[in-house]
């Protein structure tokens, strides 16, 4: 993304979209503020919405077992309950379905391609399903310190910790090419979750090849262990390469998420909070998912940036919007066009060479082909001209 002088002024930023992730599939009841019954799971969504979250990252827990559910009937039931309880909230279903090991013999792994493809057939439909592009080691233990897991089933449990350390996200071309087709056929938008810059390059190639034509909503996913870590230079470099028209949310883990959320807010990006990622406040005391949403709201308000309403979040993310060509997708995302035969050099879009009026850029700052000066400079220039006209010859 390209930043101009006024891009970091809060009044020029898009309202902040807060995603709540309150269903913590890696945790067991008792580890954190984990909702168990259907009513509790629904109420957690309602409470996050009332606190200021406009998007909900959805996992489903089987109330009978306390484990993450892989039953699609339960997914459909829960989505139906959510549509009634928080009808305006944007629903984003986690594409892993359920990947959590809770016994020494279990492994942390994503389910088969065919099983994950069934997310395209959810009814009622969510607005988004998260999608990985590229197989990646995803060792979430690598950035955790012992105090991060105090009071959870991971504490003093090296076998389960090892299972998490050995997790890989399996998402090769055979998965994401088919999954994108199925999501579009069912009117569900993909929410991209690249864990490092090379996975974002895969997404751009998919766009340039016409495998995906639509808005680009994505997370920058930094959990270490094969994904982005906590080096702020790496986050900035990733953000620098994100398309101008992308809508980007920072995802990370434990107390590192607090710093990265503040960074996202002042950079005009968006945040995700909740017990799926973090259990703690800056004071090193436990914080519920709702309290984490409230904390993001406070930071945003102190900075002077507006928190998005659900209507604003839907407009920013272009919910329900699709494009019909590669060229339209590239132009809407602010990416240069594909190279045509015989074209040399760095590519820009053709113009007729005529002077045009000012346009509003993707990061909410005025842009003009005729380089119209800011109003304050224009007034000053006119005053100078007036003084020169009055001066004796």
ZANUDO-327475 format. One record per residue: residue in three letters; z, y negated, x of N, C-alpha, C in turn. Coordinates in steps of 0.001 Angstrom, whole numbers, plus 500000, padded with zeros to 6 digits. Atoms other than C-alpha are relative to their C-alpha. Layout:
<recs>
ALAZYXZYXZYX/...
</recs>
This chain:
<recs>
UNK500000501185500842500000500000500000500000498762500880/UNK500146501226499228499202496510501161500963498946499462/UNK499016501002500395501978493922501124499533498615500442/UNK500284501391499676501252490194500963501312499216500000/UNK498795500808499837503687487304501387500953500090498812/UNK499127500037501169504949487442497825500254501377499384/UNK499824498658500566504933491225497309501453500437499962/UNK498603499563499962508621491567498210500920499087499204/UNK499187500809500906509781488918495758500203500789498710/UNK499737499111501144511493490757492884499274499596498728/UNK500672500425501235509869488609490193498539500444499957/UNK501390499535499960506467489892491340499876501515499971/UNK500033498541499982507433493555491306499909500575498592/UNK499971499263501266506731496007488540501437500391499694/UNK498643499556500341509921496883486629500298501378500586/UNK499578498759499359511888499714488211500039501156499005/UNK499926498762500777511315503188486773501056500891500642/UNK498946499106499520514441505325487126499777501378499392/UNK500082498612500444513948509080486929501369500638500149/UNK498739499261499943517037511110486091499704501481500178/UNK500129498559499757517325514653487464501393500618499861/UNK498594499642500234520591515835485846500271501479499765/UNK499814498596500368520029519579485466500224500912501196/UNK499608499332498769520673520596489104499754501489500084/UNK500248498557500051518922523993489201500589500773501175/UNK499430499291498849520374524790492625501501500234499873/UNK498546499907500149523961524471491357500385500953498875/UNK499430499186501069526140526689489214500980499163499189/UNK498980500706500766528383525502486376501323499995500774/UNK498795500153499201531512524196488060499740499344501339/UNK500348500662498734529655522954491158499980498485499845/UNK500215501432500233528945519557489629500031499772498498/UNK500030500314501435528443517869486249498811500718499356/UNK501120499186500488526168520716485138500164500262498506/UNK499937499678501425525444520865481400499595501456499779/UNK500249498574500184525489524422480102499451500328498613/UNK500486499692501344525162524687476318498778499137499701/UNK501164500800500371522032523399474598500423498578499633/UNK499539501337500381523990520518473105500373499177501227/UNK499626500718498780525383519606476531498768499580500793/UNK501213500342499265521934519706478126499273498829499338/UNK500634501104500727520516517464475419500808498717500167/UNK499157501191499882523475515085475596499889499378501383/UNK500184500538498652523006514744479360498761499116500061/UNK501216500812500047519480513487478722500240498693499259/UNK499708501200500785520700511053476068500831499012500813/UNK499126500879499223523415509687478359499243499338501153/UNK500806500584498909520974509187481254499055498933499455/UNK500892500978500633518558507409478925500761498731499644/UNK499211501177500379521266505110477600500461499210501215/UNK499572500681498777522293504313481179498868499239500680/UNK501114500746499430518789503109482056498854500825500537/UNK501095499150499529516644506117483008498902500069498944/UNK501123499945500936513182506128481455499171501276500148/UNK500683498723499823511922509442482854501043501071500290/UNK499064498890499856513665512818482753499302501147500713/UNK500500498828499286513046515555485312500656501223499390/UNK499486498941500863513414518708483244500004501355500700/UNK499831498571499757514766522088484265500799500547498824/UNK499347499384501156516142524545481730500991501042500495/UNK498960499035499646519383526503482034500297500889498794/UNK499688499044501059520047529645480007501499499915499710/UNK498571500137500293523371528958478246500762501322500064/UNK499319498702500030524122532683478070500389500484501389/UNK499757499496498643523999533269481826500479498913500954/UNK499708501083499078524482529838483381498973499839501091/UNK501039500033498978521387530514485520498804499176499509/UNK501240500650500365518129528586485618499118500945499208/UNK500776499157500905515834529862482889498554500134500477/UNK501432499777499812512402531411483322499362500439498683/UNK500450499606501337512007532011479579499270498808499380/UNK500777501122500510509199529841478224500324499683498544/UNK499523500318501338510523530154474686501169499024500074/UNK498887500931499823513672528426475931499493498629500455/UNK500595501278499617511534525748477607499493499261498771/UNK500558500638501191509722525065474353501109499516499063/UNK498880500399500847512988524993472420500669498735500536/UNK499313501144499399514593522565474872499135498747499922/UNK500884501161500108511549520275474945499980499464498579/UNK499944500444501388511612520201471156501280499233499693/UNK498737500713500186515271519193471193499963498627500666/UNK500082501278499285514565516481473769499109499011499257/UNK500898500892500745511679515077471715500731499363498813/UNK499229500552501110514106514606468837501081499050500487/UNK498838500759499542517006513245470896499620498736500762/UNK500439501154499193515140510906473290498476499878499869/UNK501439499948500278511695510451471707499157499108500894/UNK500792500901499154510625507577473981500029500382501472/UNK499838499663498587511747509137477259498800500799500503/UNK501104499274499379508994510380479599500555501307500542/UNK499532498687499578509440514119480161499116500535501123/UNK500692499517498802508511515482483577500612501364500342/UNK499471498655499775508915519259483880499823500396501460/UNK500068499551498612509718520683487309499079501194500147/UNK501019498965499854506792522795488476500455501258500692/UNK499488498794499350508959525244490408500516501009498981/UNK499372499244501093510395526535487092501437500342500375/UNK498643499670499567513406528230488690499901500689501346/UNK500165499492498640513865528890492364501328500250500689/UNK498681500065499384517595529139492926500597501365500267/UNK499254498777499715519392531974494717501490499789499737/UNK498569500129500273522916532538493457500772501256500420/UNK499333498806499494523662535949494983499582500205501447/UNK500346499804498593523695537073498636498650500676500205/UNK501253499268499835520647539288498037498774499181499602/UNK501128500757500561518506536637496368499345499126501051/UNK500732500928499153515892534434497968499636498765499189/UNK500453501227500663514983530845497201498482499986500062/UNK501458499974499980511369531067496170499455499484498678/UNK500682500437501203508945529572493722499320501201499362/UNK500571498870500711507555531856491057498486500069500208/UNK501420499730499742504028533276491048499101498920499413/UNK500971500974500503500947531154490478499778500172498505/UNK500278499765501414500253532803487121501155499531499124/UNK498848500448500782503799532097485930500047498486499925/UNK499970501461499987503649528459486995498868499409499168/UNK501109500499500825500277528057485299500382499926498522/UNK499590499991501400502028528804482003500656498682499588/UNK499433501311500335503658525350482233498977499113499284/UNK501032500785500671500317523949481059499963500273498500/UNK500052499608501406500887525690477715501293499694499259/UNK498743500342500662504308524235476905499738499265498684/UNK500157500608501320504733523161473292501393499757499409/UNK500795501222499837505706520418472700499703499686501465/UNK500455500304498655503862519068475712500865498920500639/UNK499414501122499255505686517055478355498899499051500435/UNK501013500922499460503943513997479739499499500462501361/UNK500338499624498633504016515391483288500574501374500339/UNK499456498847499289504436518605485247499839499709501486/UNK500120500250498560505218518241488949499131501078500635/UNK500916499069499348502686519848491270500041499800501508/UNK500044500010498541502825520744494939498568500249500457/UNK501339499808499437499669520551497048500162500328501485/UNK499824499567498619500031522597500216501286500784500163/UNK498831499161499755502387525402501208500839499401501126/UNK499119500716499084505421524010503024501351500682500103/UNK498591499659499867508725525071504478500816498900499334/UNK499208500975500746511368523379502321501476500367500158/UNK498630499626499649514708523955504036500927498849499638/UNK499180501121500455517004521725502005501355499948500704/UNK498722499991499298520017522774504097499950499185501287/UNK500118500565498651518669521115507226500631498624500130/UNK499428501343499930519901517611506347501405499925499408/UNK498671500023500596523147518632504663501083500169501067/UNK498829499838499159526511518292506344501068500718499180/UNK499021499209500766529577520387505404500604499275498810/UNK499351500681501132531107517684503202499064499834498806/UNK500947500095501120527917517569501097500208501107498982/UNK499910498839500897528655521014499638501435500399499701/UNK498591499711500306532435520843499369500178500146498487/UNK499731499779501420533546522262496038498881500673499248/UNK501113499301500645530255524050495342499962501450500475/UNK500090498595499609529293527716495553499357500179501369/UNK500587499912498660527466526920498797501049499910501104/UNK498950500149498993530714526103500607500492501384500452/UNK499545498731499413531747528934502963499194501195499502/UNK500873498938500511528789530967501721498722500036500842/UNK501150500077499084526452531422504708498782500772499527/UNK501157499224500449524277534022503016499135499204499024/UNK500774500804500954523292531755500144499424498760500691/UNK500538501110499218522913528829502532498744500430500742/UNK501171499492499274520519530976504565498815500209499058/UNK501081499823500978518558531775501413499310498672499718/UNK500580501320500218518089528058500756499237499524501232/UNK500672500430498774517193527429504389498647500684500160/UNK501246499258499870514445530020504078499008499763498883/UNK500916500235501120512723528495501052498675499411500463/UNK501332500543499798508994527846501154499400499660498645/UNK500779500345501186506937526036498551498612500588500179/UNK501295499319499916503911528269497996499021499294499068/UNK500950500766500822501055526047496814498698499822500767/UNK501302500061499346497678526891498319498913499552499052/UNK501110500459500849494237525858497017499800500843498751/UNK500167499146501182494121528864494694500949499590498893/UNK499066500484501013497135527368492949499591498641499477/UNK500107501361500523496546523634492779498644499694499385/UNK501292500245500644492825523732491957500014500505498557/UNK499930499434501351493437525994488966501012499259499143/UNK498942500654500764496630524240487946499536498643499481/UNK500521501295500438494938520828487821499036500159498831/UNK500924499741501109492229522269485578500771500273498712/UNK499265499605501203494742523778483187500810498836499435/UNK499235501140500492496921520690483004499097499036499242/UNK500908500930500684493930518502482128499526500579498675/UNK500481499373501239492670520997479558501030499901498881/UNK498935500073501004496042520772477796500573498590499862/UNK499576501383500175496432516995478158501323499658500646/UNK498766500275499261499378517122480585499622499441501363/UNK500342500618498721499234514814483588500788500619501144/UNK499267499511498833500128516060487069500850498895500606/UNK499162500908499221502985514423488930500076500600501396/UNK500152499448498663502227514932492616501289499829500805/UNK498769500028499199505084515774495012499671500382501443/UNK500269499691498592503817515578498609501268499888500843/UNK498831499994499140506487516473501159499751499350501350/UNK500348500722498778504642514820504032498600499431499835/UNK501229500780500146501615512641504667498755500875499870/UNK501202499160500042499173515517505131499788500599498617/UNK500182499537501370499842516724501608499442498889499123/UNK500643501090500724498943513273500323498512499936500345/UNK501422499950499631495693513612502280499265501054499175/UNK500610498985500861495030516810500307499700499412498631/UNK500189500598501325495485514855497071498789499069500014/UNK501160500894499941492975512214498198498701500797500058/UNK501224499178499946490449514929499057499686500602498639/UNK500229499480501347490946516455495609499369498943499106/UNK500563501103500780490193513058494084498551499758500412/UNK501357500282499532487129512477496253499019501115499647/UNK500855498882500382485807515915495340499874500159498493/UNK500072499916501453486345515355491613500873501074499395/UNK499100498986500541489011518049491269501108499374499169/UNK499057500731500838491341515421489835499463498602499763/UNK500456501333500362490343512271487969501012499388499042/UNK498973500630500817493206510148486721500925499161500853/UNK499028500797499249496117507903487714500741500867501015/UNK499269499275498953498163508838490778501472499635499927/UNK498552500121500026501854509198490001500560501043500948/UNK499534499046498998503758510770492861501380499642500523/UNK498768500174499251507021511263494671499673500003501480/UNK499912499724498573507570510817498351501241500860500143/UNK498920499020500049509718513918498814500555500229501401/UNK499400499905498680512084513755501781501314500752499984/UNK498806499167499968514518516645502041500191500664501361/UNK499916499384498688513953517553505693499474501419499987/UNK500333498581499932513218521079506872498576500330499634/UNK501414499798500332509435520797506586499445498888499138/UNK500411501188500739509346517729504357500486498769500769/UNK499578501237499365509978514097505220501510499989500202/UNK498573500115499738513364513373506798500529498640499587/UNK499367501275500363515405510168506827499628498865500935/UNK500436501078499114513631508147509486499258498950499175/UNK500642500986500880512780504888507658498590499637500444/UNK501362500281499535509718504360509864499016500993499390/UNK500889499001500586508262507608508527499756499711498520/UNK500174500359501406508885506500504936499052498815499864/UNK500867501176500055507235503157505629498559500372500324/UNK501354499597499652504245504834507263499352500759498853/UNK500502499283501176503881507167504281499606498995498927/UNK500266500990501038504107504206501913498785499146500356/UNK501151500804499568501596502234503980498690500696499665/UNK501230499247500251499048505002503443499819500383498533/UNK500142499706501426499729505407499714498970499059499383/UNK500994500868500631496870504087497566500645498824499278/UNK499480501219500619497335500564496237500340500198498526/UNK499780499797501425497139501823492668500930501149499662/UNK499071498900500263499599504720493069501340499469499502/UNK498626500301500424503008504685491379500903500996500719/UNK499299499164499027505471506003493945501507499938499801/UNK498555499871500151509049507243493592500568500702501226/UNK499348499393498841511419508065496463500950501101499528/UNK499100498879500237513091511494496304500634500410501325/UNK499349499459498816515678512627498837501313500645499581/UNK498830499210500346519066514319499034501298499399500513/UNK498630500378499702522793513669499119500097498501500287/UNK499765501442499872524088510303500349498830499272500668/UNK501203500641499476520847509682502218499144499402498911/UNK500768500518501125519297509148498796500449498596499612/UNK499501501322500377521520506112498230499299498924500822/UNK500682500961499132520067504275501226498516499915499681/UNK501436499998500266516520505356500418499694499412498627/UNK500207500630501310516914504292496766500045498487500118/UNK499939501447499784517988500824497879498737499511500682/UNK501234500339499305514998500765500214498817499976499027/UNK501084499944500987512666501792497388500037498794499073/UNK499874501105500947514034499111495080499505498698500600/UNK500410501275499401513485496235497536498556500036500477/UNK501410499893499630510021497549498423499088500079498784/UNK500818499978501206508859497516494807499613501391499546/UNK500285498622500390508844501317494501501031500447498966/UNK499163499498501083510749503564492097500947501079500533/UNK498941499119499503513758505916492313500245501175499067/UNK499491498862500756515031509309491227501426500263500457/UNK498593499713499711518759510057491016500474501118499084/UNK499435498944500821520949512807489623500463501163500844/UNK499366498937499240522744515981490590499033501011500595/UNK500954499132499308519547517833491500499859499588501459/UNK500185500510498645519429515630494584501303499636500693/UNK498826500588499370522872514168495162501229500180499099/UNK498740499843500745526498514699494141500989498887500288/UNK499022500907499421528086511697495831499636498533499824/UNK500189501435499948528568507958495759500152499505501423/UNK499868500589498670528578505586498697501440500069500506/UNK498587499908499624532402505865498660500417501422500360/UNK499782498598499654532057509621499412500810500742498936/UNK499372499337501130533519510475496020498905500500499059/UNK500981499415500914531759512597493420499515498971498983/UNK500603500843501025529372510760491109499152500874499096/UNK500816499258500960527857512192487966498576499451500002/UNK501390500470500113524162511899487199499941498657499290/UNK499998501261500737524882509147484680500505498872500884/UNK499483501032499095526945507225487226498972499614501062/UNK501045500302499021524084507488489697498899499127499378/UNK500956500867500696521685506016487125500559498589499901/UNK499358501315500116524142503193486527500017499285501343/UNK500012500608498666524350502610490293498644499435500359/UNK501351500506499733520568502263490583499726498732499196/UNK500163501198500834520618499773487706500706498809500642/UNK499240501093499383523307497706489457499294499446501236/UNK500712500460498805521399497570492751498784499173499596/UNK501203500682500468518257496553490893500338498620499445/UNK499625501280500597520007493820488943500514499022501046/UNK499510500878498937521773492457492036498836499442500820/UNK501178500431499253518412492266493793499155499025499192/UNK500768500900500853516880490478490809498749500608499421/UNK501171499315500547514349493087489769500330500547498622/UNK499804499506501364513902494152486162499977501525499990/UNK500049498563500250514655497711485064499030500256498858/UNK501059499749500980511752499178483110500556500550498693/UNK499820499328501280511903499962479432499079501215499974/UNK500888498839500082510266503203478338498559499574499743/UNK501363500474500247507257501268477031499376499469501288/UNK500519500520498730506904499478480370499723501135500976/UNK500206498868499099507298502739482296498726500755499636/UNK501217499307500430504558504378480231498753499212500384/UNK501154500823499629502242501456480868499776500037501510/UNK500130499990498539502957501380484612499407501322500475/UNK500444498680499566502386505138484956498703500443499339/UNK501234499685500727499364505075482641500106501381499330/UNK499783498734500694500768507907480560498878500227498986/UNK501074499650500916497975509657478677498620499531500406/UNK501289500530499540495194507994480683499317501014500923/UNK500820499168499123492393510014482280498755499223500389/UNK501248500628499585489291508952484192498877501022499913/UNK501143499128500265485797510325483753499075500200501185/UNK500864499834498828484330510082487245500818499794501265/UNK499380500228498695485213510135490910500034498516500296/UNK500104501425499679484028506542491255501051499184499245/UNK499003500714500778486264505320488436501397500247500562/UNK498680499674499462489272507129489907500265499248501294/UNK499826500690498723488742505711493389500207498504499794/UNK499897501443500225488269502188492074501360499648499374/UNK498727500290500660491342502334489812501184500161500947/UNK498907499772499045493491503616492686499935499063501200/UNK500126500899498865492251500973495104499568500699501272/UNK500520499270498842490658503560497405498546499635500227/UNK501410500303499756487327502875499138499100501076499410/UNK500905499032500627484263504573497641499627501124500958/UNK500560498940499168482803507842498864498759499496500741/UNK501164500391499205480148507515501538498730500612499404/UNK501299499524500437476572507779500352499113500251501205/UNK500894499671498891473733509125502473499495498733500675/UNK500531501119499223472813506706505226500947498837500182/UNK499063501118499867475827504403504815500781500114501309/UNK499280500058498727477489503321508058501220499087499870/UNK498862500907499925480789501692508917501059500273498944/UNK498925499886500978483874501148506785499521499472498655/UNK500623500248501293483097501096503090500854499117499106/UNK499395500798501060483865498520500407499061500077498800/UNK500834499962501199482566498137496890498972498882500032/UNK501070500996500062479296496322496344500375498878499038/UNK499856501134500908479445492854494804498650499291499911/UNK501244500756500134476731490488493598500012498738500843/UNK499933501163499109477891487854496075500369498709499307/UNK499681501223500728478837485378493351501500499736500030/UNK498606500393500016482090483444493337500603500364498645/UNK499357499573501235484540484809490782501363499349499873/UNK498670500570500228487834483739489272501063500916500607/UNK498911499229499412491185484915490580500269501254499182/UNK499660498744500645492153488489489839501423500381500383/UNK498656499530499687495537490180489726499909501345500684/UNK500049498765499224496003492872492364500999501020499483/UNK499173498907500452497728496222491949501475499819500291/UNK498581500203499727500965495004493506500447498636499504/UNK499578501180500760501155491976491211499981498705500787/UNK500150501307499380499981489178493462498582499515499759/UNK501332500506500311497031486852492800499048500208501166/UNK501031499827498987493851487680494663498743499294499503/UNK501188500726500419490653485645494640498915500119501050/UNK501113499950499055487265486108496174499692498615500564/UNK500293501350499528486999482318496466501184499397500733/UNK498827500448499242490401482068498213500619498752499391/UNK499373501138500663491862479698495632501393499798500563/UNK498682500209499398494935478054497224501099500095498952/UNK498877500022500935498374478494495656500158498612499383/UNK499920501249500744499193475793493123500725498905500787/UNK499264501024499244501733474044495377499145499397501111/UNK500888500504498942499204473788498207498904499136499386/UNK501049500759500676496539472582495782500490498601499639/UNK499444501303500356498815469787494523500153499130501242/UNK499830500761498758499627468745498097498663499499500529/UNK501325500397499520495948468666499027499446498841499168/UNK500480501075500868495136466495496019500723498691500294/UNK499235501194499661497937464091496954499480499365501292/UNK500553500516498742496529463781500488498666499298499749/UNK501301500606500311493053463079499114500170498663499297/UNK499750501238500718494438460436496747500485498890500949/UNK499502500994499022496302458702499598498891499512500913/UNK501118500400499135493183458734501767499049499076499287/UNK500913500849500779491148457175498968500542498590499865/UNK499399501305500142493629454284498652500105499239501332/UNK499832500622498689493841453629502384498845499036500279/UNK501059500948499663491940450561503672498982500619500951/UNK501058499450499132488645451289505361500176499522501432/
</recs>
